[in-house]
């Protein structure tokens, strides 16, 4: 056909068929922008539905907790305000934080005690007498009631430690900002933004104080709230007192902060020296318990072996 041999026609047909196969495969795997857009919109819609569903679940759970706490009339107790203050010191300032805490104080003892009853009486895991079983259940219930308090105490300690470690850096930044001519609100806002990379707790406390400084009718109240939330950090108390005196008497803010920063550095050095001075007394007990017995064993072992050999030959 047209001077082409059979082998050439077979090669041409094979090449054309191969190209057609590649085109079909490419068309099958070609990404349609409309399909991608539809999938993206569907994914966003599913995420919104999931978020709405989770928000509805959280809302229903919060209502259940509130009803349970109100049934026991715990929100009107004198300890509710103290609990709210301690939760604020731990970093939880939401309105339902107290409700969650009180609900855990009710549910955890019952749940832990029920688990202990099932393990001790139902499964008979421990071979105890009847009196010891009852005491074990009571002890687990008391431990369950103490668990929320222990959790809050540890959270307050961790947050106070983080704030204490980053307070000198925050003071240095505040001194630089005030010397540059910024007001107290602007300086604290800039410090909160800059220190967020090192300490979220410090940034959160300073940022919350900035918001209160702008919206509360008395600026003193905002600083006092900062002192209440960081009652475990003496350095913040000194900072609050300095800022209150600066607001009252009109003293230069940069100079006051510089003096306070120097005092805090001196206090930190004194605490480090105190820890170093206590180190010999602290190391005495491990030295006596762990090192001296091994030392005596090494020194006295040859003499003891010689005495054993001497008495064995007699």
KOLZAVO-454461 format. One record per residue (C-alpha): x negated, y negated, z negated. Coordinates in nm, 2 decimals. Example, Ala and Ser with C-alpha at 12.3 -4.5 7.8 and 13.67 -1.06 7.14 Angstrom:
// residues 2
u_v_w
-1.23_0.45_-0.78 .
-1.37_0.11_-0.71 .
***
This chain:
// residues 314
u_v_w
0.00_0.00_0.00 .
-0.16_-0.32_0.13 .
-0.50_-0.14_0.14 .
-0.50_-0.06_-0.24 .
-0.59_0.28_-0.35 .
-0.39_0.49_-0.59 .
-0.65_0.45_-0.87 .
-0.64_0.07_-0.84 .
-0.26_0.06_-0.85 .
-0.27_0.27_-1.17 .
-0.52_0.04_-1.33 .
-0.31_-0.27_-1.24 .
0.00_-0.11_-1.37 .
-0.17_-0.01_-1.69 .
-0.30_-0.36_-1.74 .
0.04_-0.52_-1.68 .
0.21_-0.27_-1.92 .
-0.06_-0.34_-2.18 .
0.00_-0.71_-2.15 .
0.38_-0.66_-2.18 .
0.33_-0.45_-2.50 .
0.11_-0.72_-2.65 .
0.37_-0.99_-2.57 .
0.65_-0.79_-2.72 .
0.45_-0.73_-3.04 .
0.36_-1.09_-3.06 .
0.72_-1.20_-3.02 .
0.83_-0.95_-3.28 .
0.57_-1.08_-3.54 .
0.60_-1.45_-3.44 .
0.71_-1.66_-3.74 .
1.02_-1.85_-3.67 .
1.01_-2.19_-3.85 .
1.39_-2.18_-3.89 .
1.36_-1.84_-4.06 .
1.09_-1.96_-4.29 .
1.30_-2.27_-4.38 .
1.60_-2.05_-4.45 .
1.39_-1.82_-4.67 .
1.25_-2.12_-4.86 .
1.59_-2.27_-4.92 .
1.72_-1.93_-5.03 .
1.43_-1.90_-5.27 .
1.49_-2.25_-5.41 .
1.86_-2.18_-5.45 .
1.77_-1.85_-5.63 .
1.53_-2.03_-5.86 .
1.79_-2.29_-5.94 .
2.04_-2.02_-6.01 .
1.79_-1.84_-6.23 .
1.71_-2.16_-6.41 .
2.08_-2.23_-6.46 .
2.14_-1.88_-6.58 .
1.85_-1.90_-6.82 .
1.97_-2.24_-6.95 .
2.31_-2.10_-7.00 .
2.17_-1.81_-7.19 .
1.96_-2.04_-7.41 .
2.26_-2.26_-7.47 .
2.48_-1.97_-7.57 .
2.20_-1.84_-7.80 .
2.16_-2.18_-7.95 .
2.53_-2.21_-8.02 .
2.53_-1.86_-8.18 .
2.24_-1.97_-8.41 .
2.41_-2.29_-8.50 .
2.73_-2.11_-8.59 .
2.54_-1.86_-8.80 .
2.35_-2.13_-8.99 .
2.66_-2.34_-9.04 .
2.85_-2.04_-9.17 .
2.59_-2.02_-9.45 .
2.60_-2.40_-9.50 .
2.22_-2.43_-9.48 .
2.20_-2.75_-9.28 .
2.34_-2.95_-9.57 .
2.09_-2.82_-9.82 .
1.82_-3.04_-9.97 .
1.55_-2.83_-9.81 .
1.67_-2.89_-9.45 .
1.50_-3.23_-9.43 .
1.18_-3.09_-9.58 .
1.19_-2.81_-9.32 .
1.24_-3.06_-9.04 .
0.94_-3.26_-9.16 .
0.72_-2.94_-9.17 .
0.84_-2.84_-8.83 .
0.74_-3.19_-8.70 .
0.39_-3.14_-8.86 .
0.37_-2.81_-8.66 .
0.46_-2.99_-8.34 .
0.83_-2.89_-8.31 .
1.04_-3.21_-8.31 .
1.34_-3.08_-8.12 .
1.68_-3.11_-8.29 .
1.74_-2.73_-8.28 .
1.40_-2.64_-8.43 .
1.55_-2.64_-8.78 .
1.84_-2.43_-8.67 .
1.60_-2.17_-8.52 .
1.39_-2.17_-8.83 .
1.69_-2.12_-9.07 .
1.83_-1.85_-8.84 .
1.50_-1.66_-8.85 .
1.50_-1.70_-9.23 .
1.84_-1.52_-9.23 .
1.79_-1.26_-8.97 .
1.43_-1.15_-9.03 .
1.48_-1.01_-9.38 .
1.78_-0.82_-9.27 .
1.61_-0.68_-8.96 .
1.29_-0.59_-9.14 .
1.48_-0.43_-9.43 .
1.70_-0.23_-9.18 .
1.39_-0.11_-9.00 .
1.24_0.00_-9.34 .
1.55_0.18_-9.44 .
1.56_0.37_-9.11 .
1.19_0.46_-9.14 .
1.19_0.55_-9.51 .
1.54_0.71_-9.55 .
1.63_0.81_-9.20 .
1.30_0.94_-9.07 .
1.15_1.01_-9.41 .
0.81_0.89_-9.29 .
0.67_0.84_-9.64 .
0.69_1.09_-9.92 .
0.80_0.86_-10.19 .
1.03_0.88_-10.49 .
1.37_0.72_-10.49 .
1.25_0.42_-10.70 .
0.94_0.37_-10.47 .
1.17_0.38_-10.17 .
1.39_0.11_-10.31 .
1.10_-0.10_-10.40 .
0.95_-0.06_-10.05 .
1.27_-0.18_-9.89 .
1.29_-0.48_-10.12 .
0.93_-0.56_-10.06 .
0.98_-0.55_-9.68 .
1.28_-0.77_-9.71 .
1.08_-1.03_-9.91 .
0.80_-1.01_-9.66 .
1.05_-1.07_-9.38 .
1.18_-1.38_-9.55 .
0.83_-1.51_-9.60 .
0.72_-1.45_-9.23 .
0.87_-1.78_-9.09 .
0.71_-1.99_-9.37 .
0.37_-1.82_-9.30 .
0.41_-1.88_-8.92 .
0.49_-2.25_-8.98 .
0.20_-2.29_-9.22 .
-0.05_-2.14_-8.98 .
0.09_-2.36_-8.70 .
0.04_-2.67_-8.91 .
-0.31_-2.57_-9.00 .
-0.41_-2.50_-8.64 .
-0.26_-2.83_-8.52 .
-0.42_-3.03_-8.81 .
-0.76_-2.87_-8.73 .
-0.72_-2.97_-8.36 .
-0.63_-3.32_-8.45 .
-0.91_-3.35_-8.70 .
-1.17_-3.24_-8.44 .
-1.06_-3.48_-8.17 .
-0.99_-3.78_-8.40 .
-1.34_-3.93_-8.36 .
-1.32_-3.92_-7.98 .
-0.98_-4.08_-7.99 .
-1.11_-4.36_-8.22 .
-1.40_-4.42_-7.99 .
-1.17_-4.45_-7.69 .
-0.94_-4.68_-7.88 .
-1.23_-4.90_-7.98 .
-1.34_-4.93_-7.62 .
-0.98_-5.01_-7.51 .
-0.93_-5.27_-7.77 .
-1.27_-5.43_-7.70 .
-1.16_-5.45_-7.33 .
-0.86_-5.66_-7.43 .
-0.58_-5.41_-7.44 .
-0.30_-5.44_-7.70 .
-0.24_-5.16_-7.95 .
0.04_-5.01_-7.74 .
-0.16_-5.01_-7.42 .
-0.47_-4.88_-7.59 .
-0.29_-4.59_-7.76 .
-0.12_-4.51_-7.43 .
-0.45_-4.50_-7.24 .
-0.61_-4.29_-7.52 .
-0.32_-4.04_-7.51 .
-0.37_-4.01_-7.13 .
-0.74_-3.97_-7.14 .
-0.76_-3.73_-7.44 .
-0.49_-3.49_-7.31 .
-0.76_-3.28_-7.13 .
-0.93_-3.21_-7.46 .
-0.64_-3.19_-7.71 .
-0.28_-3.17_-7.62 .
-0.18_-3.20_-7.99 .
-0.37_-3.53_-8.03 .
-0.23_-3.66_-7.70 .
0.12_-3.56_-7.81 .
0.10_-3.74_-8.15 .
-0.04_-4.06_-8.00 .
0.21_-4.06_-7.71 .
0.50_-4.00_-7.94 .
0.38_-4.29_-8.16 .
0.36_-4.52_-7.85 .
0.72_-4.44_-7.77 .
0.83_-4.52_-8.12 .
0.63_-4.84_-8.12 .
0.82_-4.96_-7.82 .
1.17_-4.85_-7.93 .
1.19_-4.87_-8.31 .
1.29_-5.21_-8.45 .
1.00_-5.20_-8.70 .
0.65_-5.11_-8.57 .
0.55_-5.01_-8.93 .
0.80_-4.72_-8.92 .
0.64_-4.57_-8.61 .
0.30_-4.57_-8.78 .
0.44_-4.43_-9.10 .
0.60_-4.15_-8.89 .
0.26_-4.07_-8.75 .
0.12_-4.05_-9.10 .
0.41_-3.81_-9.20 .
0.35_-3.58_-8.90 .
-0.02_-3.56_-8.97 .
-0.02_-3.55_-9.34 .
-0.28_-3.27_-9.34 .
-0.54_-3.49_-9.17 .
-0.68_-3.76_-9.40 .
-0.85_-3.94_-9.11 .
-0.52_-4.01_-8.94 .
-0.38_-4.15_-9.27 .
-0.68_-4.39_-9.28 .
-0.61_-4.49_-8.92 .
-0.25_-4.56_-8.99 .
-0.33_-4.77_-9.30 .
-0.58_-4.97_-9.09 .
-0.33_-5.03_-8.81 .
-0.06_-5.14_-9.06 .
-0.30_-5.38_-9.23 .
-0.41_-5.52_-8.89 .
-0.04_-5.57_-8.79 .
0.03_-5.74_-9.13 .
-0.27_-5.97_-9.17 .
-0.37_-6.02_-8.81 .
-0.73_-5.90_-8.85 .
-0.92_-5.81_-8.53 .
-0.82_-5.47_-8.42 .
-1.15_-5.37_-8.25 .
-1.36_-5.46_-8.55 .
-1.13_-5.27_-8.79 .
-1.13_-4.96_-8.57 .
-1.51_-4.98_-8.54 .
-1.55_-4.98_-8.92 .
-1.30_-4.70_-8.96 .
-1.48_-4.49_-8.69 .
-1.81_-4.54_-8.88 .
-1.65_-4.43_-9.21 .
-1.50_-4.12_-9.05 .
-1.84_-4.03_-8.90 .
-1.99_-4.07_-9.25 .
-1.72_-3.85_-9.40 .
-1.78_-3.58_-9.14 .
-2.15_-3.58_-9.21 .
-2.08_-3.56_-9.59 .
-1.85_-3.26_-9.53 .
-2.12_-3.09_-9.32 .
-2.38_-3.14_-9.59 .
-2.13_-3.00_-9.85 .
-2.08_-2.69_-9.64 .
-2.46_-2.65_-9.60 .
-2.51_-2.69_-9.98 .
-2.25_-2.42_-10.05 .
-2.41_-2.18_-9.81 .
-2.67_-2.03_-10.06 .
-2.39_-1.95_-10.31 .
-2.17_-1.80_-10.04 .
-2.46_-1.58_-9.91 .
-2.53_-1.45_-10.26 .
-2.25_-1.19_-10.26 .
-2.33_-1.04_-9.91 .
-2.70_-1.03_-10.02 .
-2.62_-0.84_-10.33 .
-2.37_-0.60_-10.18 .
-2.53_-0.52_-9.84 .
-2.90_-0.61_-9.84 .
-3.03_-0.53_-10.19 .
-2.91_-0.17_-10.20 .
-3.08_-0.10_-9.87 .
-3.40_-0.27_-9.99 .
-3.40_-0.07_-10.31 .
-3.35_0.25_-10.12 .
-3.64_0.17_-9.89 .
-3.87_0.07_-10.18 .
-3.78_0.35_-10.43 .
-3.74_0.64_-10.19 .
-4.11_0.74_-10.18 .
-4.14_0.73_-10.56 .
-3.82_0.93_-10.60 .
-3.95_1.19_-10.35 .
-4.29_1.21_-10.53 .
-4.11_1.27_-10.86 .
-3.90_1.54_-10.71 .
-4.21_1.71_-10.57 .
-4.39_1.68_-10.90 .
-4.10_1.83_-11.10 .
-4.05_2.11_-10.85 .
-4.42_2.22_-10.89 .
-4.40_2.24_-11.27 .
***
